[in-house]
Structures are given as structure tokens and as C-alpha cells.
Amino acid sequence: MNPTWHYLVERRQLWLRDRKLMASTVWLDALTNSMSIDETATSWELSIDAVQEIFEYCESHKDLIEAEAKEERRRLAIREIFL
């Protein structure tokens, strides 16, 4: 059974509803900067509920997020763009 997301909308991954912002972008920023849910909500101007939903989605879909990042790095390498 798929959960009902209130703040997220599905494209390939989930994006924040009404914003051009991938859930994984918010989550990875929070992880990289060791931010709490409250700090993340403040930093991104999001509700705490939205950030909790983002974390829930991303933590349960780590494999998908990692696979898509790997694929994006491969596409960039083909174009000789290295990060």
C-alpha cells in the first residue's frame, strides 16, 4: 500500500507540491549539514510536517535516490562534466 503524501507529488521521485524542489534535495541538504527537522524547515521555509514527510519518503527510498544520482553522474560524465 502506498502512503498518501500531503506535501509531495510524484514525478520520477517525489517533489514538493507547488514548488520546483525535489524531496531528495531537501533531505540531502539536511544530512550534509547535520540539520534537524526544525532547522531544515526554517532553512527551506517549509512546514515541519512537510519536512517530516520528506524525511520519511527519502529514508524509505534511499536505493532509488542513490540510483538516480549515479545515473545523473553517468550522464554528466558522458558530456565530460565532472563533479
Stockholm file with secondary structure:
# STOCKHOLM 1.0

chainA/1-83         MNPTWHYLVERRQLWLRDRKLMASTVWLDALTNSMSIDETATSWELSIDAVQEIFEYCESHKDLIEAEAKEERRRLAIREIFL
#=GR chainA/1-83 SS CCCCCSSEEESSSEEETTSSCBHHHHHHHHHHTTCCHHHHHHHHTCCHHHHHHHHHHHHHCHHHHHHHHHHHHHHHHHTTCCC
#=GC SS_cons        CCCCCSSEEESSSEEETTSSCBHHHHHHHHHHTTCCHHHHHHHHTCCHHHHHHHHHHHHHCHHHHHHHHHHHHHHHHHTTCCC
//
